[in-house]
Amino acid sequence: MSITIQQNPLQSRYGQSQGFEPPSESSVATIFEHLLAHRTVRSLQSKPLQAGVLEQMIAAAQSAASSSNLQTWSVVAIEDPARKSRLASYAGNQAHIHDCPLLLVWLADLSRLERIGLHIGQATDANQYLEMFLMACIDASLAAQNAVLFAEALGLGTVYIGAMRNKPESVILELGLPAKVFPIFGLCVGYPKPDVATAVKPRLAQSVVLHREHYEHHHELDSVRDYDQIMRQFQRGQAMTEVDWSLHSTQRVADARSLNGRDRLAEAIRAQGFPIR
């Protein structure tokens, strides 16, 4: 099967036709194309962001949905090169953590509700349950993606850092996080290096992820085989090592060693004051 990745946003996002058209109304189409154009940018310049950009990003983040308006997240902004270097050492020494002018560490934060409850004499016992920790992780993720979309609208590049969970205790000490606050992921923000081209990475076909009325996976493997070829073509175009997505992704969850230290995450979360009942 020969698949050509086209330049229009839908073709770039999926690597093949999905059987539907983008919105036709111009203002909606512009937003749709902006969403589809999201890409990871690892080659970042070190020059500082313009004044006010950080605060604008946080305003965008705070405009995301928040369960029951509890706002159970916080974020630490790091610009100090020495602190970024230490955090990079806990997260695989990724070059973009060193290079970026701004590193944001997004936090699941239930400590604020506990402090407020203590101040007004209101119990906060539900914070001991998995639901509340999960809520905080979801709130932080929604907020971060809003920040990313705004940053991209300014022409900035971003890359999420899941490896901030590799050594969470070290990150917690570095950032001085109190109990009931946990680092979920990092986010590098900066101006893309103009001489390094980045491309939109194709995603699985909608037929794999979109289920109507009930879960259906009978045709999944055919679509995944097609996607393996699409990803190989993408990798070839980016001068990357060619490997099937199916193999790469299953190797990533092969055993505890593939988690790069995150196999003990539950232990670290409990030690940070989350009993997770």
C-alpha positions as CSV (number, residue, x, y, z in Angstrom):
1,M,0.0,0.0,0.0
2,S,1.4,3.4,-1.0
3,I,0.3,6.4,1.1
4,T,1.2,10.0,0.4
5,I,1.1,12.5,3.2
6,Q,-0.4,15.7,1.7
7,Q,0.0,19.3,2.8
8,N,-3.6,20.1,3.8
9,P,-4.2,20.0,7.5
10,L,-6.4,16.9,7.5
11,Q,-4.0,14.9,5.3
12,S,-1.1,16.0,7.4
13,R,-2.8,15.0,10.6
14,Y,-3.9,11.5,9.5
15,G,-1.6,10.7,6.5
16,Q,-4.7,9.6,4.5
17,S,-8.3,10.7,3.8
18,Q,-10.7,10.3,6.7
19,G,-13.9,10.7,4.7
20,F,-15.0,14.1,6.0
21,E,-14.3,17.7,5.2
22,P,-13.0,20.5,7.3
23,P,-15.4,23.2,8.4
24,S,-16.1,25.7,5.6
25,E,-16.9,28.9,7.6
26,S,-13.6,30.9,7.5
27,S,-13.2,31.8,11.2
28,V,-14.0,28.3,12.3
29,A,-11.7,26.8,9.7
30,T,-8.9,29.0,11.0
31,I,-9.3,27.6,14.5
32,F,-9.6,24.0,13.2
33,E,-6.4,24.4,11.1
34,H,-4.6,25.8,14.2
35,L,-5.7,22.8,16.3
36,L,-4.6,20.3,13.5
37,A,-1.2,22.0,13.1
38,H,-0.1,21.1,16.7
39,R,3.4,19.6,16.7
40,T,6.1,18.9,19.1
41,V,9.1,21.3,18.8
42,R,12.3,20.1,20.5
43,S,14.7,22.5,18.8
44,L,14.2,25.7,20.8
45,Q,16.1,28.9,20.9
46,S,17.2,30.1,24.3
47,K,16.2,33.8,23.9
48,P,13.7,34.9,26.5
49,L,10.0,35.2,25.8
50,Q,8.5,38.6,25.4
51,A,7.2,40.3,28.6
52,G,3.7,39.2,29.5
53,V,3.6,36.0,27.6
54,L,3.9,33.8,30.6
55,E,1.0,35.6,32.3
56,Q,-1.1,35.4,29.1
57,M,-0.4,31.6,28.9
58,I,-1.6,31.2,32.5
59,A,-4.8,33.2,31.8
60,A,-5.4,30.8,28.8
61,A,-4.7,27.9,31.1
62,Q,-7.1,29.1,33.8
63,S,-9.8,29.4,31.1
64,A,-9.9,25.7,30.7
65,A,-12.6,23.6,32.3
66,S,-12.2,22.7,35.9
67,S,-14.2,20.1,37.7
68,S,-16.7,21.8,40.0
69,N,-14.5,24.9,39.7
70,L,-12.2,23.4,42.3
71,Q,-9.1,24.5,40.3
72,T,-7.0,21.7,41.7
73,W,-3.8,22.5,39.8
74,S,-0.8,24.8,40.0
75,V,2.2,25.4,37.9
76,V,5.8,26.4,38.6
77,A,7.6,28.5,36.0
78,I,11.3,28.0,35.8
79,E,13.7,30.4,33.9
80,D,16.8,30.0,36.0
81,P,19.4,28.0,33.9
82,A,20.8,26.2,36.9
83,R,17.4,25.0,38.2
84,K,16.5,23.9,34.6
85,S,19.7,22.0,34.4
86,R,19.0,20.2,37.7
87,L,15.5,19.4,36.6
88,A,16.8,18.1,33.3
89,S,19.1,15.7,35.1
90,Y,16.1,14.2,36.7
91,A,14.3,13.9,33.3
92,G,16.7,12.1,31.0
93,N,18.9,15.2,30.3
94,Q,16.8,16.2,27.3
95,A,18.5,19.0,25.5
96,H,15.4,21.1,25.1
97,I,15.0,21.4,28.9
98,H,18.4,23.1,29.0
99,D,17.8,25.2,25.9
100,C,14.2,26.5,26.4
101,P,13.8,29.9,28.1
102,L,10.8,28.7,30.0
103,L,10.1,25.4,31.7
104,L,6.6,24.9,33.2
105,V,6.1,22.1,35.7
106,W,2.4,21.4,36.0
107,L,1.1,20.1,39.4
108,A,-1.8,18.2,40.8
109,D,-2.5,20.4,43.8
110,L,-4.9,19.4,46.5
111,S,-2.9,21.3,49.2
112,R,-4.7,24.6,48.5
113,L,-8.1,23.1,49.4
114,E,-6.6,21.6,52.5
115,R,-5.2,25.0,53.6
116,I,-8.5,26.7,52.9
117,G,-10.4,24.0,54.7
118,L,-8.2,24.3,57.8
119,H,-8.6,28.1,57.8
120,I,-12.4,28.1,57.7
121,G,-12.8,24.9,59.8
122,Q,-14.1,22.7,57.0
123,A,-13.1,19.0,56.7
124,T,-11.4,18.0,53.5
125,D,-11.2,14.2,54.0
126,A,-12.3,13.4,50.4
127,N,-8.8,14.6,49.3
128,Q,-7.5,11.2,50.4
129,Y,-9.4,9.4,47.6
130,L,-8.2,8.4,44.1
131,E,-11.0,10.5,42.6
132,M,-9.6,13.8,43.8
133,F,-6.0,13.0,42.7
134,L,-7.4,12.0,39.3
135,M,-9.4,15.2,39.2
136,A,-6.3,17.2,39.9
137,C,-4.4,15.5,37.1
138,I,-7.2,16.0,34.6
139,D,-7.5,19.7,35.6
140,A,-3.8,20.2,35.2
141,S,-3.8,18.5,31.8
142,L,-6.7,20.6,30.4
143,A,-5.1,23.8,31.7
144,A,-1.7,22.9,30.1
145,Q,-3.2,22.2,26.7
146,N,-5.0,25.5,26.7
147,A,-1.6,27.1,27.4
148,V,0.0,25.2,24.6
149,L,-2.6,26.2,22.0
150,F,-2.2,29.9,23.0
151,A,1.6,29.6,22.9
152,E,1.4,28.1,19.4
153,A,-0.9,30.9,18.3
154,L,2.0,33.3,19.2
155,G,4.4,31.2,17.0
156,L,6.1,29.5,20.0
157,G,7.1,25.9,20.1
158,T,6.3,23.5,23.0
159,V,7.2,20.0,24.1
160,Y,5.7,18.1,27.0
161,I,8.1,16.4,29.4
162,G,6.5,13.2,30.8
163,A,10.0,12.3,32.2
164,M,9.4,14.8,35.0
165,R,7.9,11.8,36.7
166,N,11.0,9.7,36.4
167,K,12.4,10.9,39.7
168,P,9.5,12.7,41.3
169,E,11.0,12.9,44.7
170,S,14.0,14.9,43.3
171,V,11.6,17.3,41.5
172,I,9.5,17.7,44.6
173,L,12.6,18.7,46.6
174,E,13.9,21.0,43.9
175,L,10.6,22.9,43.7
176,G,9.8,22.8,47.4
177,L,6.4,21.2,46.9
178,P,4.3,20.6,50.0
179,A,2.3,17.5,50.8
180,K,-0.7,16.9,48.5
181,V,1.2,18.5,45.5
182,F,2.6,16.3,42.8
183,P,4.5,17.1,39.6
184,I,2.5,15.6,36.6
185,F,4.6,16.7,33.7
186,G,6.8,19.5,32.4
187,L,6.4,21.8,29.4
188,C,9.2,23.5,27.5
189,V,8.3,26.7,25.8
190,G,10.4,28.8,23.4
191,Y,10.9,30.1,19.9
192,P,11.6,27.4,17.4
193,K,15.0,27.3,15.8
194,P,14.3,28.6,12.2
195,D,16.7,26.2,10.6
196,V,15.1,23.1,12.0
197,A,11.9,22.1,10.2
198,T,9.2,20.2,12.2
199,A,6.3,18.3,10.7
200,V,2.8,17.4,12.0
201,K,3.0,13.8,13.2
202,P,0.1,11.7,11.8
203,R,-2.3,10.1,14.2
204,L,-4.3,6.9,14.1
205,A,-7.3,6.9,11.8
206,Q,-10.6,8.0,13.4
207,S,-11.9,4.5,12.8
208,V,-9.6,3.3,15.5
209,V,-10.4,5.8,18.2
210,L,-14.0,6.9,17.4
211,H,-16.6,4.4,18.6
212,R,-20.3,5.0,17.9
213,E,-22.8,3.8,20.5
214,H,-20.6,1.0,21.7
215,Y,-16.9,-0.1,21.7
216,E,-16.0,-1.8,18.4
217,H,-12.5,-3.0,17.5
218,H,-13.0,-5.7,14.8
219,H,-11.3,-3.6,12.1
220,E,-8.6,-2.1,14.3
221,L,-5.7,-4.2,13.2
222,D,-6.2,-3.4,9.5
223,S,-6.1,0.3,10.3
224,V,-3.1,-0.1,12.6
225,R,-1.2,-1.9,9.8
226,D,-2.0,1.1,7.5
227,Y,-0.8,3.5,10.2
228,D,2.5,1.6,10.6
229,Q,3.2,2.4,6.9
230,I,2.1,6.1,7.4
231,M,4.5,6.4,10.4
232,R,7.3,4.9,8.5
233,Q,6.8,7.4,5.7
234,F,6.7,10.2,8.2
235,Q,9.9,8.9,9.9
236,R,11.6,8.7,6.5
237,G,10.7,12.3,5.7
238,Q,12.1,13.4,9.1
239,A,15.3,11.4,8.8
240,M,14.3,9.3,11.8
241,T,14.8,5.6,12.4
242,E,12.0,3.7,10.7
243,V,10.0,1.5,13.1
244,D,6.4,0.4,13.0
245,W,4.2,2.3,15.4
246,S,2.7,-1.0,16.7
247,L,6.2,-2.3,17.7
248,H,7.4,1.0,19.1
249,S,4.3,1.5,21.2
250,T,4.1,-2.0,22.6
251,Q,7.8,-2.0,23.4
252,R,7.1,1.2,25.4
253,V,4.8,-0.9,27.7
254,A,6.7,-4.2,27.5
255,D,7.7,-4.3,31.2
256,A,8.4,-2.2,34.2
257,R,11.9,-1.3,32.9
258,S,10.3,0.5,30.0
259,L,8.7,3.0,32.4
260,N,12.1,4.6,33.2
261,G,11.6,4.6,37.0
262,R,7.9,5.4,36.8
263,D,7.0,1.8,37.9
264,R,7.3,3.1,41.4
265,L,5.0,6.1,40.9
266,A,2.3,4.9,43.2
267,E,4.8,4.7,46.0
268,A,6.0,8.3,45.3
269,I,2.4,9.6,45.1
270,R,1.5,8.1,48.5
271,A,4.7,9.4,50.0
272,Q,3.7,12.9,48.9
273,G,0.6,12.7,51.0
274,F,-1.9,11.1,48.7
275,P,-3.2,7.8,50.3
276,I,-5.1,7.0,47.1
277,R,-8.0,5.1,48.6
